[in-house]
Amino acid sequence: MAAKVLDIRTPAEVAEGYIDGAIIVDFRSPDFEDLIVKLAKNADYLIYCRSGGRVAEAIPLMRELGFTGELTNAGGLDDAAAITGLPITY
């Protein structure tokens, strides 16, 4: 199974472009944990934000919440697009 692409940027950042088909959950949202736990915990995720900093915080949190799949820090939007080969939608 291919990794799911997870965008944890703010709505304003997403409005500037996103990877088509990405799951979007704002890491800075007060209900981030409530939203993220609704995702499949055994799936693999390729996660991106603006530069990878929030992903570095999100991965340990996701582990604490019971995620068991591979969680990959894809860095920023351009990096994630290059890794996945998927287009950026503007």
C-alpha positions in Angstrom: 0.0 0.0 0.0 1.3 3.4 -0.9 1.8 6.0 1.8 -1.0 8.5 2.2 0.0 12.2 1.9 -0.8 14.3 4.9 -0.6 18.1 4.8 -0.5 19.7 8.3 -0.3 23.3 7.2 -2.7 26.1 8.1 -5.6 27.0 5.7 -3.7 30.1 4.6 -0.7 28.0 3.6 -2.9 25.4 1.8 -4.6 28.2 -0.1 -1.1 28.9 -1.7 -0.9 25.4 -3.1 -1.2 21.8 -2.0 -0.6 18.3 -3.3 -3.7 17.0 -5.0 -5.3 14.2 -3.0 -3.5 15.1 0.3 -5.3 14.7 3.6 -5.3 18.2 5.1 -5.3 18.6 8.9 -4.0 21.9 10.4 -1.4 21.1 13.0 -2.0 24.5 14.7 -5.7 23.8 15.0 -6.9 23.3 18.6 -8.7 20.2 17.5 -5.7 18.7 15.7 -5.6 15.6 17.9 -9.3 15.0 17.6 -9.1 15.2 13.8 -5.9 13.2 13.4 -7.1 10.2 15.5 -9.9 9.7 12.9 -7.3 8.6 10.3 -6.2 5.0 9.8 -3.6 4.4 12.5 -1.9 1.5 10.7 -1.4 3.3 7.4 1.9 4.8 6.2 1.9 8.6 6.0 4.2 11.0 4.1 3.7 14.2 6.1 4.6 17.8 5.0 4.2 21.3 6.3 6.0 24.5 5.3 9.6 23.3 6.1 9.3 20.1 8.1 9.4 21.7 11.5 5.8 21.0 12.4 6.1 17.5 11.0 9.0 16.9 13.5 6.5 17.7 16.3 3.6 15.9 14.8 5.3 12.5 14.3 6.0 11.9 18.0 2.4 13.0 18.8 1.0 10.7 16.3 3.0 7.8 17.8 1.6 8.7 21.2 -1.9 8.6 19.7 -1.3 5.0 18.5 -0.2 5.4 14.9 1.9 2.3 14.0 2.6 2.8 10.3 5.6 4.5 8.8 5.5 8.2 9.4 7.9 10.1 7.0 8.9 13.8 7.3 8.7 15.0 3.7 9.7 18.5 4.6 7.9 21.3 2.7 5.4 21.3 -0.1 8.0 21.3 -3.0 9.9 18.5 -1.3 6.8 16.4 -0.8 5.8 16.9 -4.4 9.2 15.8 -5.6 9.2 12.7 -3.3 5.7 11.7 -4.4 5.8 12.7 -8.0 2.3 14.3 -7.5 1.5 17.7 -8.9 0.9 20.8 -6.8 -2.5 22.3 -7.2 -2.8 26.1 -7.0 
